[in-house]
Amino acid sequence: MQFKPKETLTEQVATHIENLIAFNQLKGGQRIYEGPMSKELSVSHGSVREALLVLEKRHLVRSIPRKGTFVTELDEHFVRSLYETMLMYLTNTSLKLVRGWEQKDIDRMEGLYESMSDCLNKGQLIEFLDLGIEYTQASMTYADNYFIVTAINDLWPSAKRCAFVAFQKGIPVLKENLEHMRHSLDAIKERDEETLVKILKEYADQQRRQVLECIN
């Protein structure tokens, strides 16, 4: 793996392990051993240990005293809790966007939407996922709440993990994802709060069902 100098070593290691979990290369319940991981990445045990602390804060791993660190299980309770929480936070931030957006905000989101459409046509799943997260982050421009933004940022990795699971159902799921995005963007442009809240709930419910169908 090639590390980026602009990031701290701990963050780079955390991102690497995060992606292994998000893309199911490290599976729920699997133990992460510091020794082999540090050897694989050519970093110290301390760097891996610090990275795992970061990932525990992001809900991707859990540390059990005297047993070790394990990948968080992606079970029904975890999935339902995640989407319920994400919906609550994103509804709050999206309504603030509806009430305060400027044209530059819409232009950026339209650009991301077009890029995602292009990725869909090219079958670029990972790029599609990353752009989807960037799109949602763009919708948080007017969040203006430290605690909500921090909480959402800590939930992103789990949301990415679940999205990857749902997208395994194929192209139709990606198309549905884009359709919801299109509808939500139109509602934002029209400053239609009621419709936006409905769209966000429908999308959260739909993706939750898709994830549960894949893991059950």
C-alpha positions as a printed NumPy array, in Angstrom:
array([[  0.   ,   0.   ,   0.   ],
       [  1.205,   3.559,  -0.709],
       [  0.731,   6.036,   2.123],
       [ -0.159,   9.687,   1.56 ],
       [  2.267,  12.089,   3.247],
       [ -0.455,  14.653,   4.   ],
       [ -2.138,  12.217,   6.405],
       [ -0.763,  11.025,   9.724],
       [  0.522,   7.465,   9.767],
       [ -2.202,   6.487,  12.22 ],
       [ -4.906,   7.86 ,   9.922],
       [ -3.416,   6.107,   6.906],
       [ -3.336,   2.768,   8.722],
       [ -6.877,   3.345,  10.012],
       [ -8.102,   4.112,   6.475],
       [ -6.469,   0.953,   5.132],
       [ -8.066,  -1.284,   7.772],
       [-11.35 ,   0.613,   7.394],
       [-11.426,  -0.255,   3.694],
       [-10.614,  -3.904,   4.404],
       [-13.682,  -3.983,   6.665],
       [-15.924,  -1.874,   4.416],
       [-15.235,  -4.132,   1.433],
       [-15.612,  -7.342,   3.464],
       [-11.977,  -8.407,   3.274],
       [-12.052,  -8.428,   7.056],
       [-15.345,  -9.961,   8.128],
       [-17.623,  -9.376,  11.107],
       [-16.346, -11.167,  14.199],
       [-12.854, -11.646,  12.769],
       [ -9.999, -10.846,  15.126],
       [ -7.414,  -8.289,  13.999],
       [ -3.912,  -9.218,  15.145],
       [ -1.564,  -6.273,  15.586],
       [  1.582,  -8.254,  14.767],
       [  0.628,  -9.582,  11.323],
       [ -1.06 ,  -6.289,  10.42 ],
       [  1.983,  -4.224,  11.363],
       [  4.208,  -6.583,   9.366],
       [  1.895,  -6.42 ,   6.339],
       [  1.893,  -2.612,   6.363],
       [  5.53 ,  -2.206,   7.455],
       [  4.551,  -0.046,  10.422],
       [  4.993,  -0.37 ,  14.182],
       [  2.651,  -2.222,  16.518],
       [  1.909,   1.152,  18.1  ],
       [  0.653,   2.591,  14.803],
       [ -1.713,  -0.334,  14.341],
       [ -2.867,  -0.073,  17.964],
       [ -3.602,   3.643,  17.571],
       [ -5.426,   3.011,  14.292],
       [ -7.625,   0.4  ,  15.966],
       [ -8.569,   2.929,  18.646],
       [ -9.663,   5.295,  15.854],
       [-11.714,   2.518,  14.253],
       [-13.345,   1.628,  17.568],
       [-14.571,   5.237,  17.772],
       [-15.945,   4.757,  14.238],
       [-17.825,   1.609,  15.317],
       [-15.913,  -0.725,  12.979],
       [-14.105,  -2.729,  15.646],
       [-14.602,  -3.543,  19.299],
       [-11.934,  -4.266,  21.854],
       [-12.569,  -7.045,  24.367],
       [-10.292,  -7.014,  27.424],
       [ -7.816,  -9.931,  27.503],
       [ -9.201, -11.263,  24.208],
       [ -8.268,  -8.76 ,  21.522],
       [ -9.833,  -6.511,  18.886],
       [-12.565,  -7.827,  16.618],
       [-14.431,  -6.509,  13.584],
       [-17.907,  -5.363,  14.615],
       [-20.625,  -7.817,  13.63 ],
       [-22.926,  -6.538,  10.896],
       [-26.108,  -7.967,  12.392],
       [-29.743,  -6.869,  12.2  ],
       [-29.639,  -4.743,  15.339],
       [-26.507,  -2.908,  14.167],
       [-27.985,  -2.203,  10.712],
       [-31.33 ,  -0.986,  12.037],
       [-29.629,   1.224,  14.627],
       [-27.281,   2.694,  12.021],
       [-29.99 ,   3.727,   9.562],
       [-32.278,   5.05 ,  12.283],
       [-29.461,   7.26 ,  13.58 ],
       [-28.227,   8.372,  10.15 ],
       [-31.767,   9.322,   9.135],
       [-32.229,  11.421,  12.267],
       [-28.985,  13.337,  11.741],
       [-29.223,  13.759,   7.966],
       [-32.817,  14.965,   8.125],
       [-31.665,  17.709,  10.47 ],
       [-28.742,  18.8  ,   8.284],
       [-30.672,  18.486,   5.001],
       [-33.456,  20.756,   6.229],
       [-30.852,  23.38 ,   7.088],
       [-29.513,  23.039,   3.543],
       [-33.008,  23.494,   2.091],
       [-33.431,  26.73 ,   4.01 ],
       [-30.015,  28.191,   3.264],
       [-28.476,  26.82 ,   0.073],
       [-26.696,  29.023,  -2.419],
       [-26.224,  28.29 ,  -6.116],
       [-22.641,  27.093,  -5.586],
       [-23.97 ,  24.373,  -3.273],
       [-26.432,  23.142,  -5.88 ],
       [-23.775,  23.29 ,  -8.598],
       [-21.435,  21.124,  -6.541],
       [-24.14 ,  18.549,  -5.777],
       [-25.281,  18.452,  -9.404],
       [-21.669,  17.864, -10.426],
       [-21.331,  14.973,  -7.995],
       [-24.612,  13.514,  -9.215],
       [-23.361,  13.607, -12.816],
       [-20.076,  11.973, -11.773],
       [-21.992,   9.198, -10.021],
       [-24.114,   8.659, -13.138],
       [-20.903,   8.322, -15.135],
       [-19.484,   5.807, -12.635],
       [-22.695,   3.791, -12.875],
       [-22.432,   3.643, -16.66 ],
       [-18.81 ,   2.495, -16.375],
       [-19.514,  -0.033, -13.622],
       [-17.149,   1.686, -11.17 ],
       [-18.628,   0.566,  -7.837],
       [-15.963,   1.853,  -5.451],
       [-15.848,   5.272,  -7.107],
       [-19.66 ,   5.372,  -7.022],
       [-19.606,   4.665,  -3.286],
       [-16.995,   7.314,  -2.54 ],
       [-18.852,   9.947,  -4.581],
       [-22.084,   9.061,  -2.781],
       [-20.443,   9.79 ,   0.55 ],
       [-18.961,  13.014,  -0.835],
       [-22.44 ,  14.003,  -2.059],
       [-23.948,  13.44 ,   1.376],
       [-21.114,  15.371,   3.005],
       [-21.809,  18.236,   0.606],
       [-25.385,  18.298,   1.879],
       [-24.026,  19.039,   5.369],
       [-22.74 ,  22.487,   4.377],
       [-25.138,  24.236,   6.737],
       [-25.178,  21.669,   9.551],
       [-23.589,  24.164,  11.978],
       [-23.535,  21.634,  14.809],
       [-20.23 ,  20.221,  16.042],
       [-21.773,  17.198,  17.737],
       [-23.926,  16.166,  14.775],
       [-21.096,  16.571,  12.267],
       [-18.705,  14.611,  14.484],
       [-21.265,  11.851,  15.   ],
       [-22.007,  11.58 ,  11.271],
       [-18.305,  11.455,  10.406],
       [-17.881,   8.562,  12.845],
       [-20.826,   6.763,  11.235],
       [-19.602,   7.174,   7.627],
       [-17.418,   4.032,   7.617],
       [-20.307,   1.84 ,   8.781],
       [-22.618,   3.489,   6.235],
       [-20.039,   2.786,   3.526],
       [-19.758,  -0.813,   4.697],
       [-23.524,  -1.284,   4.561],
       [-23.798,   0.429,   1.182],
       [-21.191,  -1.951,  -0.23 ],
       [-23.247,  -4.897,   1.049],
       [-26.447,  -3.499,  -0.51 ],
       [-24.743,  -2.765,  -3.832],
       [-23.826,  -6.428,  -4.184],
       [-27.445,  -6.89 ,  -5.283],
       [-26.405,  -5.356,  -8.601],
       [-27.035,  -2.478, -10.976],
       [-30.747,  -2.044, -10.09 ],
       [-29.749,  -1.027,  -6.552],
       [-27.291,   1.539,  -7.891],
       [-29.975,   2.953, -10.17 ],
       [-32.438,   3.194,  -7.271],
       [-29.751,   4.979,  -5.267],
       [-29.296,   7.537,  -8.029],
       [-33.045,   8.004,  -8.446],
       [-33.444,   8.855,  -4.759],
       [-30.535,  11.252,  -5.053],
       [-32.13 ,  12.926,  -8.071],
       [-35.446,  13.322,  -6.288],
       [-33.818,  14.657,  -3.123],
       [-31.75 ,  17.152,  -5.102],
       [-34.88 ,  18.387,  -6.89 ],
       [-36.653,  18.788,  -3.529],
       [-33.688,  20.757,  -2.174],
       [-33.698,  23.061,  -5.204],
       [-37.428,  23.655,  -4.757],
       [-36.959,  24.17 ,  -1.   ],
       [-39.623,  21.531,  -0.446],
       [-39.007,  20.376,   3.115],
       [-41.931,  17.947,   3.365],
       [-41.003,  16.076,   0.185],
       [-37.326,  15.937,   1.15 ],
       [-38.074,  14.394,   4.543],
       [-40.228,  11.76 ,   2.842],
       [-37.538,  10.944,   0.274],
       [-34.826,  10.62 ,   2.916],
       [-36.968,   8.214,   4.963],
       [-37.856,   6.143,   1.898],
       [-34.195,   5.875,   0.945],
       [-33.067,   4.909,   4.46 ],
       [-35.83 ,   2.29 ,   4.722],
       [-35.017,   0.899,   1.284],
       [-31.286,   0.556,   1.851],
       [-31.817,  -0.918,   5.314],
       [-34.05 ,  -3.6  ,   3.795],
       [-31.502,  -4.315,   1.063],
       [-28.68 ,  -4.749,   3.576],
       [-30.776,  -7.002,   5.821],
       [-31.757,  -9.152,   2.835],
       [-28.061,  -9.655,   2.074],
       [-26.935, -10.56 ,   5.602],
       [-29.901, -12.686,   6.712]])
